[in-house]
Amino acid sequence: MVTHLSPNSPAGGPPAAQVRAAGRPPGPKGLPFLGSLPAFGRDVLDFFTECARQYGDIASFQLAAWPAVLLSHPDLVEVVLIENHQNFIKHRFFWRHVQAIFGQGLLTSEGEFWRHQRRLAAPAFAGSRLNRYGDTMVQSTDWMVRRWQPGQVLDAHREAMALTLQIAAKALFNAETDQDVAEIGQALDEVMEEIAARLRRPFWIPDALPLPGHIRYRRGVQRMDQLVARIIAERCDTREDCGDLLSLLMLARDEAGQPMSERQIRDEVITMLLAGHETTALALSWTWYLLGLHPAVDAQLAEEVHTVLGERPPTVDDLPRLRFTGQVVSEAMRLYPPAYAIGREARADCEIGGYAVPAGTIVYVSPWVMHRDPRWFDEPQAFRPDRWAGNLAKELPRFAYMPFGGGPRICIGNRFAMMEATLILATVAQRFRLEGQTDRPVQPMPSITLRPKGGVWVEPVPRSARRLA
Ligand code: HEM
């Protein structure tokens, strides 16, 4: 449990941002040469939690050659993500691992180029365009649950991954066939597996070395490239404006009237698929896991869905009345934020919370730590979706709850993701209760995102059968 009773903590005095101190923030010493890298690699959630507990709102440590700090107070997070955001870029320690797949997409690009691309992509995630994706979300979920059989035990995480990939591919790029989606899924699996392995490694191995993981990674990247090139070529042939993200990217022209290069379109397409599908799948997987542990919450969810929808499928217009359903998703992301850590690198020397932070320092913010802080959340370890029923979201400090990050680089797909998770949850809850399998306990596994180790095994129990029982 995070208690934050260290000297630079507000629990013992004024808010950390007002405390003025000199030199390096306190923190673990670590080992010679490696610093805290082994502890960080062993269990990063535990490492961050302990850093915040022992050293307070700003803790410093060394990751081999890289100096790093962890910020655990909303005011300090605001300094990095908003007030002085120009001084912080996505950090190289992480991004060098994924450059080949993301390229110069929205997640990894910087400066004026990023701003231009963000402006271009934004309309795909706003207003009426966003609402149009609702039907795809519900239809794809309906297709998934129709395959489920009573008595079958299935991995809800795997189901969620396949579903959100299908939705992202269809909604954003109008991917035509299930075959396309399946191929994208396989290629992404190969790539993500190697990225996760690289993040666990305490040292850097150049891409050019022909290790089995590197070969699989290159193969996955190549397959993605070929698939995306085909989707782009097909769209070029038809020159159709499908109203999706791909059309926006392809029809965009710069000041000189030039279209975006094919390479750039490829980078944006792959970025959206990677950034969008696993995170949303995880929000759902953890939600189903928690619902399995809390039958009373599950019953309340089923009641709302039944009252609002009866037997008909949900639509985007139902979302304002599916309030509790949305709260369940928000609460699951509080306890298990898919993006459990957000990292930046300081470009120039600066000051955070009264401490000197030299250029090159990696700055971490951990939603995992922030979301479990008793200063902001009563009973922080408890799954209580009704905590969101009142004004909590408005009353919280700005960065106490931040599953989608914040500031100019806030997740561009946040509304898409909330809409998707709520519609999927409602569609499934209408038909099935997902009974957790107690013989297969779930452990959080922090990889690039916060995955459930070994999956979330459940038995879908039809709601009608339950009511009759
Ligand atoms: C529950 C689901 C999701 C979660 C928890 C999530 C979380 C995040 C977070 C924390 C960031 C900020 C990273 C940082 O500041 O370094 C981010 C950025 C981003 N997300 Fe999401 N995301 C989700 C869904 C989506 C979806 C559905 C899409 C697209 C279809 C998407 C696309 C992106 C992109 C492109 C960025 C980079 C934005 C930029 O830098 O301008 N995400 N996401």
Residues whose N, C-alpha, C, O or C-beta is under 5 A from the ligand:
A	BS01	HEM	L106 L107 R118 M272 A275 G276 T279 T280 A283 P338 A339 I342 G343 P403 F404 G405 P408 R409 I410 C411 I412 G413 F416 A417
